[in-house]
Amino acid sequence: VVSCSLMFTSFLEAFQRDFLNVQPAPAVPNKRKEEFVFGASEADVADLNKEFQSKYHLPKEELIARYDGTLWKLPLRSVDIWVTKNYLCLASEVIPFNSFVRITREVGTGIDGIQFDTISNSYFISLLFKTSELCAISQQLWKRSMSNMQKGASFIKQENDKLKFKDNAFDINLLKGKVDEVVAKDELQYKTQLENYCSLFKLPTTEVLLTETHFSQITRSSNTHKYQGGRGVAYISSSFICLWKTHYTVSMQLDQGDMIIIIPFSLITKIKKGKSQISQEYSEFGGLGILPNQIIVQTQFTDTAFEVVHRNKVFDQLIQAVTEYKKISATRCSIDSSVLSIGERPNRFDPNVMADSYHFSKSFVNRNTKQLKQFNEHFKKHGRGLDMIYSESLISLVKNGIPLELKASLWLILSGATSIALTSDKNYYRSLCEKQDYNRKNLSTVDKGTAVIIDQIDKDLLRSLPEQLLFQKGGEGITALRNVLEAYALHNPQLGYCQSMNIVVATLLLFVEEEEAFYLICAIISKIPQYYISDMLGSITDMGLFGSLLKEFAPDLMDHFNRIGVEISVIALPWFLCLFINYVPWEVALTVIDCFCMLGPNVLLQVGLSMLMINKEKLKEMRDVVSVLEFLRTATYDPEELQKMAFGSFILDSKKMDDLRNTEKLKVIQQMVLSNQTNTTRDLARKTKFTTDQIKKFHDDFKAIVPVDSIDFCIRKTEFASLFLSHVPWWPETSQTEKHMERIFNLFDKLSSSVLSFMGYTMGIDMILSCRSQQQACSLSFEIHASGELLQKPEFLPALLVVVAIVEPTKKIEESKEKAHLLWTKLDKQTKVIDGNTVEGIDSAQFIKAVESWR
């Protein structure tokens, strides 16, 4: 009954989507409380929160949404699905989002639902309604939790290093996490829609998705080609209209038979309404007759028409979006005409030098001529320009290598670099170059990090492609290479510069202009954003994934590597960081860049596996690590064999790779967290008087009060007092305790960052508990209670009580305001002006005498 009901619901939703065009447009996120839970009033939200807390007792969690669904796990049962910022709650199970390795929308046993996988458990959930909504929300919260874990691990390591080495130049504000952000359901949905949209069409994440609507038919025509296709989805954002012809819209990936068209607003010359047409596709299934009217988008290259139900509404939205874009188009970066039309472009150097340097084989030269002809034939059928049709046939051509004459244009288009440029200010790159010129001329005044980057780039310039005249000393490419690398370091200060980026950029500059190389390296790094960051999370993750694939395809070779102690990362990491440039024949390296621009980072896994598989038998004869590394460093490859194996034999399923990469990424982050905890415990055991068990107990208590979604694994002043008093229970509590807790927090906060890490907290507790002598206790108490250099009357009694509690913890002292007042009157007071006010008090020497008198 459930299956039939769900199948009918799926049919109903498909009918509404495809024929009635019922599709919610992405909304600008709002944070109204009644929107957190679908269809609920403010009173209902309060009742639901109350019900949620009574079931799960998570007082720090705020409910985002609740759904009714079916959990396909024996025994099959209906469940309430509760979603908060940090947890997915199913029946009696509370599952943190940071424990998931996969959350996907998929069809299992004929049922449309969502698959939630942790390392040890799987959950398949189906819903009658709102499946897409729950999937989008869950995926966004999962990504958020993974990001927080990674940032937290990096934060703790860097802060601990600062505390250990006392490097006051480090700016901790760059690493502070946000723990008070509001997470709304509609905002999460929108973020997921936007990420999927930008990923599918390779657009910058600065785009604003305005609407999406289903079309029933698409027609494309130009002077050289005509195309007609079936249904799909049209997206309108702030700078583009994108069309995706597909029969499967659950997963936003390019599948067999799909095609996409990306039309930048800058290319649009006219938008008009077309006449109705009869769709042959649907007339075969009952003669549905006249379909909705067309919207026709004209560019200088093509006319694209697509049919939608609510034509007037979509037309008005498109007109408004294009009009808004045209207002600012004069300030946007322009694209070279040869790129717009995918024209053949000469290289920036003597082709004879190139042939000598890179040793292109005769077969490659002949193949290049043949491929050029094939690409030109493809463009006649599918369009030639930024708004050409992307399909399987284009992917097949790219896998065989882009002709040298077309590499510049197609690298820029296929990678998404042109989209980044079209949404950037036309003077953006120039402004970065001017800033880096200023930094070079004023090295003595720039910050330490910038100076280090400039110095490292200078050292690496001549190491980039030393055999190429363009990048030898005095070569005209050196200045361009320096400009692009330093501009990128300014553009992305969190990454800055990493060795091997120079090799990639130098290769790009052999084919594209300087500013184009900048946008191209931006696009390339956006595909592997965590390869070059300080903790190298992306590259470490892919090294683990590469090892798993090698174990799957060549278990005997992997076992041999394990026996002789060969680490996969030692072999493959240099390959991946420089996209195999200088490690494979140049014609293959250029094809790697071709495929990387089109298909993304899985290409690197395919090439690496192919290199090892080709040399498998020889590698199994090696008996030590040095022999393996030396062999691979000098190994030669037949370009055609390597290319055929990499892009023919090892076709890795992108969905499977994403799942494996997420699993590996979670393992790496968890290892980073565990490593930080181990290192912190070891450092604290060496620096403090606490035992390892005591430190672990402190850590458990500390972790219990840190918000689950805290990026920095730190506590604030609001959480400090209760934790401190639980570890120092003898601390006297007075009417001034709240103010004293704030001062102790500031005393512990050596970095003046307004947050306190576990290491900072534990070292502070050690400082308190290490006070044994009266002089130490007096100094500490005076520092906590004094204002400036004087201890004033209201703080006198609390300061006395702290000293006695430290020096004589077993002695019970009743708070005696009269006795303290009497003692205060006998002391010689001083007067000073503090913050513009004249105050009366005693200094530290007088306080020590007062303590002796009190005791």
N, C-alpha and C positions, 0 to 999 in steps of 0.2 A: 504493500500500500504506500509506504514511504517512497519507494523508488518510482512508482507511477505518478505520485503526487509531484515529486521533484522534476520528473521528465516533463510533465505537463507545464509546470512553472517555467522551466527552461524554454519550452516552446513558446509560451506566452511572452516571456521577456524578449526572445528573438524576434517574434512577430512585431512587438511594439518598437523594437530597436530598428528593424530593417524596413518596415512598411509605414509605421506611424512616426518613426524618427524620434521616439521618446528617449531622450538622452540628456541627463543633467549637465548643464555647462559648468565648468570649473568656476567656483566663486572666489572672490577675494576674501581671504580668511578674516573672520571676525571672532571676537572673544566673548560674545554674549553667553552667559551661563546656561540659558535654556537651550543653546545649540550643542552643548557638550554631549547630551544624550538624545538620540533621535526621537522626535515626536513627543518630547516631554516638556511640561511646563516647569517653572522654577520650583513649585511645590513638589511636583513629581520627582525632580532631580534630587531634592532634599530627602524624599522618602527612599529613593533608590540608593543614595549614598548611605543612608542609615541601614538599609537592608544589607548593603555590601559590607559595611563595617561589622555588622553583627555576625556575618558569615566568616569573614576572613581576618578581622582584627588587624588591619593595616592603617593605623591612624594617620600616617604621613602621606598616604596615597589618596589622590583625588580621582574619582571615577570619570572616565572620558566617554565611555559608551557601554551599552549592554545589549546583547542579542540573544535570540532563541535559536538553537541549532541542534544538530544530531551528531553525536560523537560515534564514528564508525570504529568501535573497538569493543570486543566482546566483554560484557554483554552490551549489545547495541542499545543506546539510550539517548533520550533528549537531555540537553544540558543548557544551563544558563551560562552565557559567555560574558565575562566581565573584563573590561579593558581599562587599565590605568597607565600612567606614564611608564611604569617599570615592570608591570606584571600582566600576564594573561592568566585569568583564573577560570578553570573548567571544573565544575562540580566541586570535588574536595581538593583538587590540585591547584597549587599556586606556582606558576612557572615564570621565572624572571626572563625578560626578553633577551638579556645578554647570554642566556644559555642555549638559544636557538642557533642552529647552523644552517637552517633553510626554512623559508616561508614562501610558498608558491601557490598560485592558483592553478589547479589542474583537474582533469577529469579522471576519476578512478572508478572502476567497475561501473562505468556509465553514469556516474553521479558527478555533477559539477560541485566542486568544493575547494577547500584550502588545506594544504598539507603543511603541518608544523612538525619540524624534526629537530630534536636535540641530539647530542652524541649518543645517548642511550635509549631514547624513546621516540615514537612517532605518533602523531595525532592527525586523523583526517576528519575534518568537520564540514558538514554541509548545512546550508541555510536555505530556507524558502525564499527569503528576500535579503538584500543588502550584502551579498557575497563579495562583490567588488569593493564595497565600502570597508568591510572588515579586513579584507586582504590589504588594501592600501594603507589603512591605519596601522595594522600590525607590522607591515614591512617598514614603514617610516619609523615606528618606535624601536624596532629591531636595529635599524641602521644607526639610530640615535644612541642606543645603548652600547653598540659596538664601538662607535666613535668615542663615546665617553670613556670606555675602558682603555682604549688606546691612548687617548690624551692624558688620562689619569696616570697610566704607567710611565709615560714620558715626563709628565710633570713631577712625579715623585722622585724619579731618578735625578732630574736636573736640580730640584730643590735640595735633595739630600747632598748632592755634590757641592752645592753652594754652602750648605751648613758645614760640611766637612772641610772645605778648602777656604771658606770665608772670602769668596770672590764677590765683593760688593758691586762689581760692574754689571752683574747679571740683573736683568730687568724682569722680576718675577711677575709683574703685571701682565706680561705677554702670555702667561700660562694660567691665569686665574680662570676657574670654571664658573659657569652660571648654574646656580641651584634653585633659583626662584623663577625660572621661565614658566610662562603659561603655555600649556599644550592643549589646543582645541581640536576637536574632531575634524572640522572642515579645513583647518590649516594643515593637518596631517594628510588628508586626502589630496589637497591641492599640491603639496610638496611631492607626493608620490607621482601624481599625474605629470607634474612638471619635469621631474627627474626622468621618468620613462620617455616623455616627449623629447627632451634634449638628448637623451642617450640614443634613441632610435634614429633621429635625424641629424645627429652630430652638431648640435647647436650649443651656444654658450649658455651657461646656467643663469645668466643675467636676463634671459628672455622672460616675458610675462605671458603666460598662457591665458588667452582671452576666452576662447570657446572651442568646443569640438562637436562635430555633428557627423552623422552617417550619410554617405551618398550612395545612391543606387546604381549609378553608372558614370563612367568617366570616358571622355573622348579627348584625344591629343592630336594636334596636327601642326605641320610646318611645311616649308617648301620641299623638304626631303623625306618626310615620314608622316604616317598616320597611325594612331593606336586607339583601340577601343577596348575597355575592360569593364569588369563587373563592379560589385559593391566594395565599399571600404570606408575609411574615416578621413574626414578633413579637419585639420587643426589650424586655428588662426592665433598667432601670437603677436607680440609687439613689433616684430621686424620681418616675419615670414608667414607664408601660407604653405602648409605641407599636406600632401595627399598620400595616403597609404592604402593601396588596393590589397585587400586581404579577406579571407573567409574566416580567419581565426583571430579574434581580438582579445582573448584572455591573457595571452603573454605577448608583450610588445617586443617581439623579435622577428627578423626578416626570415620567413619560412618559404618553402618551395612554392613557386607560383605567385609569390608576392612581388610587388614593385612599389617604389616610393618616388615622389616628385617633391623637390624643395624649390620654392619660388621666393626669392628675396623680394621684399617690397621695392627695393631700389631698381629692380628690373622691370617692374610692372608699368606698362604704358597706358593700359585701359582696362576697365572692369565694366561689364555690361550684362544684362539679362538676355538669355537666349530663349528660343522657342522650345515648346514641349516636344519630346520624342517618344516613340514607342520602343520599349526595351524588348529585344528579341529574347533575352535571357529569361524574363519573367512571363512573356506571352506564351512560352512553351509550357508553363505550369499554370494553365487556367486562363490565359488571356487577360491579364490584369489591366491592359489598356494603357491609357495615358499616364506616364510617370510625372513626378514633379518637374517644374521648369528648371532650366539650366542657369548656372552662373558661369560666365566666360571670363577668364583672366588672360589678358594678352601681354606678352613681353616682346622684346625686339627679335626673339628667336622663334617663339611658338605661341599657339592658342591652346588653352586648356579649359575644357568645359566639364563641369560635374553637376549632377542633378540631386537636389535635396528637397525635402518636403517644405520646410519653412524657409522658402527661398528669400522672401522679402526681409525677414529678420536676419538671416545669415548675410545677405547682400549688404544690408545697412551696417552690420558689425564690421564687415570687411572694408567697406568704404571708409568708415570712421577710423579704423586702425591704420589704413594706408595714408589717410589724410594727416593723422597725427605724426606718422613717420616722416612724411614729406616735409613737415614743418622743421624737422631737425636734421634732415638728410644732408644739408649743406655742411654740417659739422662732422659727418661720419667719414670714415676712411674710404677711399675709393680703391677699386680693384683694376689692375692692368687689363687692357682690352684683350690681350692674348690669353689671359686666364679665363675671362668671361666667355670666350668662344672656344676654349680648349685648343688654341692654335699651337702650331709647332714653333718651338722657341729654341734659338741657338744657345749653346752652353756658354758659361762665363769665362771659358778658357779655351786654349787651342786643343781641338779634339785629337790631334796627333800626340800631344803630350799626354792626354788622358789615356789613349790606347797604349802607349809605351809604359805608363805608370801602372795601369791596372791590368795589363796583359789580357785584354779581351780576345777571346778565341775567334777564329774565322766563323765557326758555327754560330757564335753569338751574334756576330755582325749580320750574318744571313738571316738568323732568326729575328733580329731586331727589325729588319726590312719587312719581313713577312708579318710581324705583329703590328707594325705601323699600318699596313694595308687592312688587317683585320679590325683594328680599332676604328679606322675611318669608315669601314663598312658598317660597323656597329653604330656609330654616330648617325649615319644616314637613316637608320631604322629607329633609333631611340632618342634622337636629339643631340645637339652638340652645344653645351654651355652649362652654366650653373644650374639651370632648371631641366637638365636631361633626366631621363628615366633610369633609376637605379634598379637593377634586376639581377637574377642569377647569371645571365649571359655576361654581364659586366664583371661579376666576381670571377667567373671562369677565365676571362681574358686577363684580368689583373694577376691571377695566380701564375700565369705563364710569363709575367713580366710586362711592365709598361714600357713602350718604346722610349729610347733616350730623349727623343724630340718632344715627347708629351709628358715626361716626368714632372717638370716644374708645375704645369697647370693641374695635372691630376693629383699630385701630392697635395697641393693647396686645397683642391675641392674635396677629395675623398677623406682627408683627415679632419675637415671641419675648420681649417685655418681661415678660409675665406669668410665663413660665417662669423668667426671671432673678429676678423678685421672689419666686416660690415657693421658690426655693433659697437665698434670702438671709435673714439674721437680721432679725427684725421691727423691731429698733431700729437697723438699719444706717444708714439714711438720717438718722435723728435724730442718731446719733452723729457723722456727718460734719458736719451743720449745727452741732452744739455745738462741734466742733473748729474750724470756720471762724469761728464767733463769737469763740472764744478768740483765734484768729490776728488778727482785726480789732482786738481790744482791746489786743493786745500786738504791734503792728507793728514796734516797735523791736527785738524779740527774735527775730522769725521770720527764717528764712533768706532770702537775697536773691531766690531764684527765686519763693518764695511771695509775697513783697511785690510783685514785678513782676506776677504773675498777678492779685492783688487790685486793683492799680492799673489794669491793662488792662481788667478786667471792669467796673470803675466807669466808665471812659471810654466803654465800648460800650453800657451799659444803655439810655441814651436814644436810641441810634442803631438800636436793634433793629427796632421797628415804630413809628416816630414818629407815624404817622397814626392809630394805635389808642389810644384813651383809656386803655386798660388799662396801656400802657407809656409814657405821657407823665409828665412830672415830677409826683410825688405820686400817680401811679396805683397801684392796689392790686397790679398785676402786677409792679411793679419789685422788690419784696422777694422774691417767689417766683422771679423770673428770676435774681436774684443768688444766692439760696440754691442753686438747681439747678446753676448754672455753677460755683460754688465747691465744691460737694459733688462734682461730677464731677472737678474738678481734683485733689481729694484722693483720690478713688476710683482715678484713673488718673494717677499722678504723672509717668509717662513722657511722656504727651501733655500733661497740664495743661490749658491753655486755648488755643484758636486762634480768631481772628476769623472770623465767620460762624456759629460755633456758637451765638452769642447770637440770631441771626435764626431759626435752626431751633428752638431751645428756646422762644423767644417764641411762635412759631406753634403749637407743641405745647400751650403753656399756655392757648391760646384754647379748647382742647377738653378737656384732662385736668387733674387735680389736680396739685399740686406734686410730691408723691412719685412719682406715676405718670409725670410728665414726666421725672424723674430716671431711672427704669428704662427709659423709652422712648428717651431719648437714649443710654443705655448700649447698647441693642439696635441702634439705628441706626448708631452708630459702629462696632459690632462687625462690621457688614456692609462697612464701608469703613475698616478700622482704620488704614490707612497714608495716608489722605487728609490727616490733620491733624498727623502727626508732623513733627519738625523738618526731615527731609530730603524730606518730602512724596512718598515713593516711589510710593504708590498713585495720587495725583492725577497725577503726572508720567507714570506708566505709562498711565493712562487717557487722558491727553492725546495720547500717541503712538497709542494704539488708536483714539481718536476721529479723528485725522488720517488713519489708514489706512482707516477706514470712509468718511470723506468722499471720499477719493480713489477708493474703489470705487463709491460711489453718485453722486457728482458730480465726476468728474475735471476737468471744465472749470472749476468753481468753485475747486477746490484749486489748479489751475495758475494761476489768476488771483491767488489769495492769495499764492502763491509769487513771482509777478512783482512785486507791489507791496510785498512784505516783511511780510505779515500772519502773525504767529505764532498758531497755533491755541490755544495755552495762554493767550494774552492775552485771546482771545475767550471761551473756554469754561470756564477754571478758576473764575472767580467764579460761574458758573452751577452748576457741580457742587458747589462747597463749601457753598453754601446751598440746595441741592436746588431751584434755580430760583425760589425765593421772591423776589419783587420784580422778577423778570425776565420773567414770563409772567402772564397774567390769573390772578387768585386762584383761580378755580374750577379752572383747569388745574394751578396749583401744588399745590392740595390733592389733586388726583388723582395728581399725581406722588408725593406722600407715600403715598397709598393703595397705588399699584403698587410703590413702593420697599419698603414693609413686606412685601408679598406676594412680590415677584419679585427684589428685590435691585438691585445697582448698574447692571445693563444697561439699566434704565429710563432712567437719566440719559443714556446714549448715544442712545437712541431719541428723547428729547425734544430734545436738542441738534441732532441731524441734521434733525429736522422743522423747527425754527426756521430753520436755514440754507436748507433746501430751499424753504420757503415764500417766502423773500426772495432766492432765488438770482439771479434776473434783475436785481433792483435792486442787489445786492451786486456783480455783475459790471461795473456801470457806475461803481463807486467807483474812484478813482485813487490813494488813499493810505490809510495805516493809520488816521489820525485820522478820516477820513470814514466808514470801516467801523465803527469803535468807536462813534462818535456816532450813526450810524444804528441800530445794534443796541441802543444804550442807550435810544433813544426809540421803537423799533419797536412797533407795536401788532399784535395777533393776534386773529383770530376764534377764540374758545375752542373751538367745536365742530370747526372745521377742524383746529386744532393738535392737539386731543385725538384726533381720528379718525386723523390721519396718524401721530402718535407711537405709538399703541397698536393701530393697524390695519395701516398700510403698512410700518413698520419693526419687524418681528418678528425679533429677533436670536436665532439658535440659541445656547442657553446653553453647550453643549459647545464649539462653534466659538469663542465669545467667550472661554471659559476658556483654550483653546489659544492664541489670539491674545494674550490678556493675559499669559500666561506667557512667550511669545516676547518681547513688548515689555518685560516686567519684567526679563528677563535682559539685554536690550540696555541698559536704564537702569542696572542695577547695574554692568554692565561699564563703562559710560561713567563712572559715579561712581568706580570703581576707577581707571580710566585718568586721570580728571581729578585725583584725589588724588595719583597718582604724578607727573603733570606738574607740579602745584603744588608738591609736595614737592621735586622735582628743582630747580625754579626757585628756591625759597626757600633750599635748601641751597647752590646755586651762588652765591647772593648773600651768604649768611652764612658760608660756609667758603672755604677756598682750593682746593677740589677743582674740577676741570673737570666738565662735564656727562657726558662719557664715563666718567670715574672714578666719578661718583655712580651711573650706570647699572650699572657693574660691581659696586659695593658692593650695589646693590639686588638684582641677580641672585644674588649670594652669600648675601645675607640671606634672600631668598625661598626659597633651596634648603634652608635648615635650619628654616624656620618650618613647623610642622605644617600639613598641607593643610587641615584643618578648623578652624584657628585663627580665632576670631571677630575678634580684635583685631590680627592681623598683627604680633605681638610675639614676642620671644624671652624665655626665662627664663634663670635662672642656669645651668641644666644645658646649655643650648646656646651660652652666651656664650663660653666659653674657647676652643673650637676656632675660632670665627669671628674672635675678636679676634687670636689668634696667627697666623692666616692673613693678616691685614691688617697686623699689626705683627710681622713674623717676627724682628726683631732683639731683641724683648723677652727679657731674661734669664730662663731657667728654672732655678729652684732647688727645694729641698725644700719651700719655702713658696708655690710658685706657685699652688696651688689656692686658698689663702686670699687671695692677692693678687688673683686673678681675681674673687673675690667682692667685694673692696673696690673694684676698678675698676668692676665692674657697678654697685655702689651709687653710685659717683661719677658715672657716666653717667646714672643714674636720678634725674634732677632732680625728678621728680614723686613720688618715694618710693612707687611703685605696685607694685614687685616684678616689673614687666615692662618691657621696653625696646622702644620703637618704632624703626622705621627712621630716623626723623629724630633721635631721641634718641641712637641708636647712632652715626650718622654725625657728629653734632656732637661726640660724645665722642671719636671717632677723630681728628677735626680738632684737638681740644684737645691730644691727645697729640702729634700730628705737628707742631703749630705751635710746640711748645717748641723754641727754638733756643739761647737764652742759658743760661748756667749757673744763674743765679738762678731762671729759669722752671722749669728741670729740677729744681732742688732743691725748690722749692715743691710741684711736682706729686708728686715721689717721696716727700716727707715726708708729704703728705696721704694717699697710698696706704698707706704702711707704718707710720705712727705710730699709736699707741693713745692717743687723747685728745690731749694736748699734748706728749707725750714719745715719742721713738723709742727702743725698747728693743733690747737686744743681739741677739736672734735676727733682728731685722728690719734690722740695721745694714748687713750685707753686701749683701743684695738691694737696699736703697735706694741704696747706692753704685753698684752695677752698672747700675741703671736710669739714673742721672744720666750716667754715662760713656757708656752706649749712645746716649743722646739727643744729648749734646754732641759726642762723637767717635765716630760710628757706624762709622767705618772701623778704629778701633783695636781690636785683639784683646786681651782681658784674660782671663787665666785666673783662675778662682775660687780665692782664697787665704784660707782660713779663718785661717791663722796671721797673715798680714799685717793682716787686718781686726781680729783679736783684739788684736794689738799696738797698733794705732791706737786701738782702743776703750779700752784701759787708760790711755792718755795723756790722754783727754778728761776734763773736769770734769763729773761726772754730777750730776743733780738727783734728788730723791726726791719723789714725790707719791702721794696716796691716790686710786686710780681704782677705782670699783665696790667699795669696801670693802677693796681690797688695796693695800699699799704697793709701788710699783714704782720702779725706777731707770732713768733714761734721759737723753737730751739733747733740748734744744729745737731749733727750726728754725735759730736763729742759730748754735748750736754745730755743727749738721749741715752748714751751708754751709762753716764753717771746716774740718771734717773732709774734705769733698769736695776742697777746695783742697789739703789735705795729701796726700790719696790720689792726686790727679792728678800 
